[in-house]
Each structure stands twice: as C-alpha cells, then as structure tokens.
Amino acid sequence: MDDEKITIIEGPTPTFEQVEDGWALGLDEGPMMYDMALTRLRTFNGPALVERCVKAWKKNKQIYLHYKDRMGLIETAPILAARSVETDDGQVILLWVRQLLSEDETDELSDNDSSDNYLE
C-alpha cells in the first residue's frame, strides 16, 4: 500500500471549504502563497489514516489526497493537517489541504455532501 496518499474510493467529489482559522493558516507559511481548504470525509479507519499522515510527515515526505473531480479526472491535494473525529454517523476525518479553490466550489459548498465519501 502506498503510504504517501489517501484515496477516496467511492462517493461524490469532496467539498472544500476555505480555511480562516489562524492556526491553520500558519501551516502553509512559505515563499509561495497558496489557498488552504478543509474537507470532511467519512471513513471506517480515521485514526489509521491520521497515523499514515504522521508517518509521512516524520519522514519529511508529503502525503496527498487523491480524488476525482466533477469530470471524473484524478486530482491531488497536499495534506497539511489531519484529524479523526467520532460522530453519531461514524468516523469522519478532517483534512486541511493546499488547494486553489474555484469560484463554483466556494459558491456550492452546500450542494455536495462529502460526508458520503469513503477513504482507503
């Protein structure tokens, strides 16, 4: 299994929300300016996925979220932070990623519920 990626194996294209939390904006400091986004995804193994991220970061490697866009093309986004949360509906993983947000993604946040995605 490739430890440097987390792949959405079923469900709609994930929804990305602009990040405005001060602590999360500090994750992306550097010589280049990028947009930060947060996505919430259902999973069966949230703690294991977070551990996969931690292992990659300890090796100074980048880990990527792989998903299909609305046209079915594979997209990737570097994961900058991850957190697993237990909800009434099951486990959810929160992923903070570096991504350029398109206008229609920010306008249609409520149109697509990414909580129906499942990760591997």
Secondary structure by P-SEA (a helix, b strand, c coil): cccccccccccccbbbbbbccccccccccccbbbbbbbbbbbbccaaaaaaaaaaaaaacbbbbbbbbccccbbbbbbbcbbbbbbccccbbbbbbbbccccaaaaaccccccccccccc
